[in-house]
Amino acid sequence: MPDLPNILVSDFDGTMTRNDFYRLVVQRFLSPEDLSPWNEYRNGKITHFRALQQIFRHIRRPESDVLDLLRDMQVDPRIPQSLDALRQAGWDVVIASAGCDWYVQRILAGLAVNMTVHSNPGEYGENGPLKMREPIDSPFYCPETGIDKAGIVRYHLRQGRTVAYAGDGYTDVDAAMLVADERRFARADLAETLKERNVPFRSFTIWSEIADALIEKKEKP
């Protein structure tokens, strides 16, 4: 039986892109009153998934406005080349996102890349809103975030694969803690949390730097 490829499990918003969809939506389309679900989440009253779901329901803009916003997420333009290089070096890449598949897939289509994506399904009406649904049919479904990022990492570890993880947020902490120090990549809130816990990690600015680091390690004698 051939060896299974290594796996890089990667967050999407703020990891493969410079900016989060949620934060851009808040800045451009919503009022302070629309954000009350987020305060409920931070106070432990509702889940992360429910907070995003309810906030996204307040987006009432033509789809063209939201598609313009996707461009401003600033996806790393080197992703296609980095994916090719990773695969040649024995790495597959899986996206684990607590955001919405509706925008993730559109951004990936713009890059002309095909990737395995575990995220929350949804659709956008002509003038809104963005309706995000729970991925109840996913083997990695969890009520808190919709997608269990740590569960995805555990699944690949149980297969005996070498697993790396990359993320930028609080929902990435549990997943990032499961991988070896040299294969834990973090920025922003995830990096700050790991620093507070004295957990080693490798910092990055754009996603393609992660690919470069993994390939460089693979090529060392």
Sequence and secondary structure as in RCSB ss.txt:
>XXXX:A:sequence
MPDLPNILVSDFDGTMTRNDFYRLVVQRFLSPEDLSPWNEYRNGKITHFRALQQIFRHIRRPESDVLDLLRDMQV
DPRIPQSLDALRQAGWDVVIASAGCDWYVQRILAGLAVNMTVHSNPGEYGENGPLKMREPIDSPFYCPETGIDKA
GIVRYHLRQGRTVAYAGDGYTDVDAAMLVADERRFARADLAETLKERNVPFRSFTIWSEIADALIEKKEKP
>XXXX:A:secstr
     EEEEE  TTTTBSS HHHHHHHHH  GGGGHHHHHHHTTSS HHHHHHHHHTT  S HHHHHHHHHTT B
 TTHHHHHHHHHHTTEEEEEEEEEEHHHHHHHHHHHT   EEEEE EEE TT  EEE   TTSTTEETTTEE HH
HHHHHHHHTT  EEEEE SGGGHHHHTTS GGGEEE HHHHHHHHHTT   EE SSHHHHHHHHHHHHH  
